[in-house]
Amino acid sequence: MANLIEFIEQARSQGASEEIIFQLLRSRGWSKQQIETAYTEVYERLTGLSIPAPSVHSTEAARDAFLYLLSFATLSIWIQALGEIGFIAINELIPDPLSNDGASRYPLAFIMARLIIVFPIYLVLMRIITKDLRRYPDKYQSRVRIWLTYFALLVAALIAIVDLIIFLTSLLEGELTLRFTGKVLIVLILTGGVFWYYLSWIQRRPE
């Protein structure tokens, strides 16, 4: 890091622009974070002062945490309801005379009620979060956003892994059926979709 700081100082003293220095360093493999850290050191040396940290508003952080947690909670509710609809469809399309798990009117009505109520709430929450990110680009690097999103990724990954373990166990024991395979695929598609979406979400940067 000392060599990087020295290079930046020498390049600036020779009249090189910040943009040119940044591009040169990036082309040589230095990460954006490393370059920003080096520039912090350079400017602190020039001014003799530490770069001031922005004031932390605990209420704002709590609000963001509330929005993210509620959005993930509503996501889990409507994703689960969607999966249950898929299970019911498989039970109807591939009936099992030895099974008594056919869908009754009440569970299906309860599932639809969850979708109708919770899915719009999830969309509204995501719209608020996206609007905040556009208005305050620094929130892309918010610890609340990063930690909670990675937690959602962890949960989705664990569900998919457990689903695959159950599938492989049934396969090895010779108890695999078409109905069971269909339900496993539904779980993998839903959890895979959630994982893919939030993985791209956490990698987003200000436009």
C-alpha positions as CSV (number, residue, x, y, z in Angstrom):
1,M,0.0,0.0,0.0
2,A,2.9,2.3,0.7
3,N,4.1,2.0,-2.9
4,L,0.6,2.8,-4.1
5,I,0.4,5.9,-2.0
6,E,3.9,7.0,-3.1
7,F,2.9,6.5,-6.8
8,I,-0.2,8.6,-6.4
9,E,1.7,11.4,-4.8
10,Q,4.4,11.4,-7.4
11,A,1.9,11.2,-10.3
12,R,-0.1,14.2,-8.9
13,S,3.0,16.2,-8.4
14,Q,3.8,15.7,-12.1
15,G,0.4,17.0,-13.1
16,A,-1.4,13.8,-13.8
17,S,-5.2,14.0,-13.3
18,E,-7.0,11.9,-10.8
19,E,-9.0,10.2,-13.6
20,I,-5.8,9.2,-15.4
21,I,-4.2,7.9,-12.2
22,F,-7.3,5.9,-11.3
23,Q,-7.5,4.3,-14.8
24,L,-3.8,3.4,-14.7
25,L,-4.1,1.7,-11.3
26,R,-7.2,-0.1,-12.3
27,S,-5.5,-1.4,-15.5
28,R,-2.7,-2.8,-13.3
29,G,-5.1,-4.8,-11.2
30,W,-5.6,-2.5,-8.2
31,S,-9.1,-2.7,-6.8
32,K,-11.4,0.3,-6.5
33,Q,-11.4,-0.1,-2.7
34,Q,-7.6,-0.2,-2.5
35,I,-7.3,3.0,-4.7
36,E,-9.9,4.8,-2.6
37,T,-8.0,3.8,0.6
38,A,-4.7,5.1,-0.8
39,Y,-6.3,8.4,-1.9
40,T,-7.7,8.8,1.6
41,E,-4.2,8.5,3.0
42,V,-2.8,10.9,0.4
43,Y,-5.4,13.7,1.1
44,E,-5.1,13.2,4.9
45,R,-1.4,13.8,4.5
46,L,-1.9,16.9,2.3
47,T,-4.4,18.5,4.7
48,G,-3.0,17.1,8.0
49,L,-6.5,16.2,8.9
50,S,-8.5,12.9,9.0
51,I,-11.3,12.7,6.6
52,P,-14.4,13.4,8.7
53,A,-16.9,10.6,9.0
54,P,-20.6,11.4,8.3
55,S,-22.8,11.6,11.2
56,V,-24.7,8.4,11.8
57,H,-28.4,8.7,12.2
58,S,-29.5,5.7,14.2
59,T,-33.2,6.3,13.2
60,E,-32.3,6.2,9.5
61,A,-30.4,2.9,10.0
62,A,-33.2,1.5,12.0
63,R,-35.7,2.5,9.3
64,D,-33.6,0.8,6.6
65,A,-33.3,-2.3,8.7
66,F,-37.1,-2.3,9.2
67,L,-37.7,-2.0,5.4
68,Y,-35.2,-4.8,4.5
69,L,-36.4,-7.2,7.2
70,L,-40.1,-6.6,6.4
71,S,-39.4,-7.1,2.7
72,F,-37.6,-10.3,3.3
73,A,-40.4,-11.5,5.6
74,T,-43.0,-10.7,3.0
75,L,-40.8,-12.4,0.4
76,S,-40.7,-15.6,2.4
77,I,-44.5,-15.6,2.9
78,W,-45.4,-15.2,-0.8
79,I,-42.7,-17.5,-2.0
80,Q,-43.9,-20.2,0.4
81,A,-47.5,-19.6,-0.8
82,L,-46.4,-19.9,-4.4
83,G,-44.6,-23.1,-3.6
84,E,-47.7,-24.5,-2.0
85,I,-49.8,-23.7,-5.1
86,G,-47.2,-25.7,-7.1
87,F,-47.4,-28.6,-4.7
88,I,-51.2,-28.6,-4.9
89,A,-51.0,-28.5,-8.7
90,I,-48.7,-31.5,-8.7
91,N,-51.0,-33.4,-6.4
92,E,-53.9,-32.8,-8.7
93,L,-51.9,-33.6,-11.9
94,I,-50.2,-36.7,-10.5
95,P,-52.7,-38.2,-8.0
96,D,-51.5,-40.8,-5.4
97,P,-54.3,-43.2,-4.4
98,L,-52.4,-44.0,-1.2
99,S,-52.0,-40.3,-0.2
100,N,-54.7,-38.2,1.4
101,D,-53.0,-34.8,0.8
102,G,-55.4,-33.4,-1.8
103,A,-56.1,-29.7,-1.5
104,S,-59.2,-28.6,0.4
105,R,-60.9,-25.3,-0.2
106,Y,-59.7,-23.6,3.0
107,P,-55.9,-24.2,2.5
108,L,-56.1,-23.0,-1.1
109,A,-58.1,-19.9,0.0
110,F,-55.6,-19.2,2.7
111,I,-52.7,-19.5,0.2
112,M,-54.4,-17.1,-2.3
113,A,-55.2,-14.7,0.5
114,R,-51.5,-14.6,1.4
115,L,-50.5,-14.0,-2.2
116,I,-53.1,-11.2,-2.7
117,I,-52.2,-9.4,0.5
118,V,-48.4,-10.0,0.9
119,F,-47.1,-9.8,-2.7
120,P,-48.3,-6.1,-3.2
121,I,-46.8,-5.2,0.1
122,Y,-43.5,-6.7,-1.0
123,L,-43.6,-4.7,-4.2
124,V,-44.3,-1.5,-2.4
125,L,-41.4,-2.1,0.1
126,M,-39.0,-2.8,-2.8
127,R,-40.1,0.3,-4.5
128,I,-39.4,2.4,-1.4
129,I,-36.0,0.8,-1.0
130,T,-35.1,1.3,-4.7
131,K,-36.2,4.9,-4.5
132,D,-34.0,5.5,-1.4
133,L,-31.0,4.0,-3.2
134,R,-31.5,6.3,-6.2
135,R,-31.9,9.3,-3.9
136,Y,-29.0,8.4,-1.6
137,P,-26.4,6.4,-3.6
138,D,-24.2,6.0,-0.6
139,K,-26.8,3.5,0.7
140,Y,-25.5,1.0,-1.8
141,Q,-22.6,0.5,0.6
142,S,-24.8,0.5,3.7
143,R,-23.9,-2.2,6.1
144,V,-27.6,-2.8,6.8
145,R,-28.2,-3.5,3.1
146,I,-25.1,-5.7,2.6
147,W,-25.5,-7.8,5.8
148,L,-29.3,-8.3,5.5
149,T,-29.1,-9.1,1.8
150,Y,-26.3,-11.6,2.3
151,F,-28.4,-13.1,5.1
152,A,-31.3,-13.6,2.6
153,L,-28.8,-15.2,0.2
154,L,-27.6,-17.5,3.0
155,V,-31.2,-18.7,3.8
156,A,-32.0,-19.3,0.1
157,A,-28.7,-21.2,-0.4
158,L,-29.3,-23.4,2.7
159,I,-32.9,-24.2,1.6
160,A,-31.7,-25.2,-1.8
161,I,-28.9,-27.4,-0.3
162,V,-31.2,-29.1,2.1
163,D,-33.7,-29.7,-0.8
164,L,-30.9,-31.3,-2.9
165,I,-29.9,-33.5,0.1
166,I,-33.4,-34.8,0.5
167,F,-33.7,-35.4,-3.2
168,L,-30.4,-37.4,-3.3
169,T,-31.4,-39.4,-0.2
170,S,-34.7,-40.4,-1.8
171,L,-32.9,-41.3,-5.0
172,L,-30.3,-43.5,-3.2
173,E,-33.0,-45.2,-1.2
174,G,-35.0,-46.0,-4.3
175,E,-38.0,-44.0,-3.0
176,L,-38.0,-41.4,-5.7
177,T,-41.4,-40.6,-7.4
178,L,-42.5,-38.3,-10.1
179,R,-44.6,-36.3,-7.6
180,F,-41.6,-35.9,-5.2
181,T,-39.3,-34.9,-8.0
182,G,-41.7,-32.2,-9.2
183,K,-41.9,-30.8,-5.7
184,V,-38.1,-30.7,-5.4
185,L,-37.9,-28.9,-8.7
186,I,-40.4,-26.3,-7.5
187,V,-38.4,-25.6,-4.4
188,L,-35.1,-25.3,-6.4
189,I,-36.7,-23.0,-8.9
190,L,-38.1,-20.7,-6.3
191,T,-35.0,-20.6,-4.1
192,G,-32.8,-20.3,-7.1
193,G,-34.8,-17.4,-8.4
194,V,-34.5,-15.6,-5.0
195,F,-30.8,-16.3,-4.8
196,W,-30.2,-15.1,-8.4
197,Y,-32.2,-11.9,-7.9
198,Y,-30.6,-10.9,-4.6
199,L,-27.1,-11.8,-5.8
200,S,-27.6,-9.3,-8.7
201,W,-29.3,-6.9,-6.2
202,I,-26.2,-6.8,-3.9
203,Q,-23.9,-6.2,-6.9
204,R,-25.9,-3.2,-8.1
205,R,-24.1,0.2,-8.1
206,P,-25.3,3.8,-8.5
207,E,-26.4,4.5,-12.1
